[in-house]
């Protein structure tokens, strides 16, 4: 099904069931839940774990830096990427559906997911200069320690994002953020 056909079906499904904005949103959500059946998109949250590959890439690159500091240049090339941009740039077979489903995901999941992604992007932005300084210092022990610190925290946030995508949690409160950041 093409992107325009999917959008048309979602719009029709939403119109048939709607009276106000809230019921329109519920109609779109129901329609997208039907459209994502059998796809690699969660039917409840309308989110796809494929997006987390973007963060797994930087975790993998950082882990390589400990034994191959010259790989740090590859880490600097990594850039945050929006959910939609990730799918537009990917080979994911249902990329357009994933984007439209995300745009119509239930607010509780989407807000928690977006907050988690913002935390990860911020952690990477603040962590890369620190890792760069450790690479320049050339001390293996502190470099390994710094890398382990950031990659463990990032992996914890990837796990949180995965839980949200899979519908196992739908909030991310400050206590959860603090536990991950201090863990």
C-alpha positions as CSV (number, residue, x, y, z in Angstrom):
1,X,0.0,0.0,0.0
2,X,1.4,3.4,-1.0
3,X,1.8,6.3,1.5
4,X,-1.0,8.2,-0.1
5,X,-3.3,5.1,0.0
6,X,-2.5,4.6,3.7
7,X,-3.1,8.3,4.5
8,X,-6.3,8.2,2.6
9,X,-7.5,5.1,4.4
10,X,-6.5,6.6,7.8
11,X,-8.3,9.8,7.0
12,X,-11.5,8.0,5.9
13,X,-11.3,5.8,9.0
14,X,-10.9,8.9,11.2
15,X,-13.8,10.7,9.5
16,X,-16.2,7.8,9.9
17,X,-15.7,7.6,13.6
18,X,-15.3,11.2,14.6
19,X,-17.3,14.1,15.9
20,X,-14.7,16.2,17.7
21,X,-10.9,16.4,17.9
22,X,-10.6,13.8,20.6
23,X,-12.7,11.3,18.8
24,X,-11.0,12.1,15.6
25,X,-7.6,11.2,17.2
26,X,-9.1,8.0,18.6
27,X,-10.4,7.1,15.1
28,X,-7.0,7.7,13.6
29,X,-5.4,5.6,16.3
30,X,-7.8,2.7,15.7
31,X,-7.2,2.9,12.0
32,X,-3.5,2.9,12.3
33,X,-3.7,0.0,14.8
34,X,-5.4,-2.0,12.0
35,X,-2.9,-0.8,9.4
36,X,0.2,-1.9,11.4
37,X,-1.0,-5.4,12.1
38,X,1.7,-7.9,11.1
39,X,4.3,-5.1,10.6
40,X,7.3,-4.4,12.8
41,X,5.3,-1.6,14.5
42,X,3.6,-2.1,17.8
43,X,-0.1,-2.3,17.4
44,X,-0.8,-0.6,20.7
45,X,1.8,2.2,20.8
46,X,2.1,2.6,17.1
47,X,5.9,2.9,17.5
48,X,8.7,0.8,16.0
49,X,11.8,-0.5,17.7
50,X,13.8,-0.1,14.4
51,X,14.3,3.6,15.4
52,X,16.5,2.4,18.3
53,X,19.1,1.2,15.8
54,X,20.1,4.8,15.4
55,X,21.2,4.8,19.1
56,X,22.6,1.3,19.0
57,X,25.0,2.6,16.3
58,X,26.5,5.3,18.5
59,X,26.7,2.9,21.4
60,X,28.6,0.4,19.2
61,X,30.9,3.2,17.9
62,X,31.7,4.4,21.4
63,X,32.5,0.9,22.6
64,X,35.0,0.6,19.7
65,X,36.8,3.8,20.8
66,X,38.3,2.1,23.9
67,X,40.5,-0.2,21.8
68,X,40.7,1.9,18.7
69,X,40.7,5.6,19.7
70,X,40.9,6.6,16.0
71,X,37.3,5.5,15.7
72,X,36.3,8.6,17.8
73,X,36.1,10.5,14.5
74,X,33.2,8.2,13.4
75,X,31.4,9.1,16.7
76,X,31.7,12.8,15.9
77,X,29.9,12.1,12.5
78,X,26.9,10.6,14.3
79,X,24.1,13.1,14.5
80,X,20.7,13.1,16.2
81,X,18.0,12.0,13.8
82,X,14.3,12.5,14.2
83,X,12.0,9.4,14.1
84,X,10.7,10.4,10.7
85,X,14.1,11.2,9.3
86,X,15.4,7.8,10.5
87,X,12.7,6.0,8.6
88,X,13.0,8.2,5.5
89,X,16.7,7.3,5.4
90,X,16.2,3.6,6.1
91,X,15.4,0.5,4.1
92,X,12.5,-0.3,6.5
93,X,9.8,-1.7,4.2
94,X,7.0,0.1,6.0
95,X,8.8,3.4,6.5
96,X,6.0,5.7,5.5
97,X,3.5,3.7,7.6
98,X,5.9,3.9,10.6
99,X,6.1,7.7,10.2
100,X,2.3,8.2,10.0
101,X,1.7,5.7,12.8
102,X,4.2,7.7,15.0
103,X,2.4,10.9,14.2
104,X,-0.9,9.3,15.4
105,X,0.6,7.4,18.4
106,X,-1.3,7.7,21.6
107,X,-0.1,10.8,23.4
108,X,0.9,9.0,26.6
109,X,3.4,6.7,24.7
110,X,4.6,9.4,22.3
111,X,5.3,11.9,25.0
112,X,7.3,9.4,27.1
113,X,9.1,8.1,24.1
114,X,10.0,11.6,22.9
115,X,11.2,12.6,26.4
116,X,13.4,9.5,26.4
117,X,14.9,10.3,23.0
118,X,15.6,13.9,24.1
119,X,17.4,12.6,27.1
120,X,19.6,10.3,25.0
121,X,20.4,13.0,22.4
122,X,21.4,15.4,25.3
123,X,23.5,12.7,26.9
124,X,25.4,12.1,23.6
125,X,25.8,15.8,23.0
126,X,27.3,16.4,26.4
127,X,29.3,13.1,26.5
128,X,31.1,13.2,23.2
129,X,33.3,16.2,24.2
130,X,34.2,14.4,27.4
131,X,35.1,11.3,25.5
132,X,37.1,13.4,23.1
133,X,39.1,14.9,25.9
134,X,39.9,11.4,27.2
135,X,41.0,10.2,23.8
136,X,43.3,13.2,23.5
137,X,44.7,12.5,27.0
138,X,45.6,9.0,25.7
139,X,45.1,7.2,29.1
140,X,43.5,3.9,28.4
141,X,41.9,3.4,31.9
142,X,40.1,6.7,32.2
143,X,39.0,6.4,28.6
144,X,37.5,2.9,29.1
145,X,35.8,4.2,32.3
146,X,34.3,7.2,30.5
147,X,33.1,5.2,27.6
148,X,31.5,2.6,29.9
149,X,29.8,5.3,31.9
150,X,28.1,6.8,28.9
151,X,27.3,3.6,27.0
152,X,25.7,2.0,30.1
153,X,23.5,5.0,30.6
154,X,22.6,5.1,26.9
155,X,21.8,1.4,26.9
156,X,19.5,2.0,30.0
157,X,17.6,4.7,28.0
158,X,17.4,2.4,25.0
159,X,15.9,-0.2,27.3
160,X,13.4,2.4,28.6
161,X,12.5,3.5,25.0
162,X,12.0,-0.2,24.1
163,X,9.7,-0.6,27.0
164,X,7.7,2.3,25.9
165,X,7.6,1.1,22.3
166,X,6.4,-2.3,23.4
167,X,3.7,-0.8,25.7
168,X,5.3,-1.9,29.0
169,X,5.4,1.7,30.3
170,X,3.9,5.0,29.2
171,X,5.5,7.5,31.4
172,X,8.9,8.8,32.1
173,X,9.1,10.7,35.3
174,X,12.0,12.6,36.8
175,X,12.6,9.7,39.3
176,X,13.1,7.3,36.4
177,X,15.4,9.7,34.6
178,X,17.4,10.2,37.8
179,X,17.8,6.4,38.4
180,X,19.2,6.0,34.9
181,X,21.5,9.0,35.1
182,X,22.8,8.0,38.5
183,X,22.9,4.2,37.8
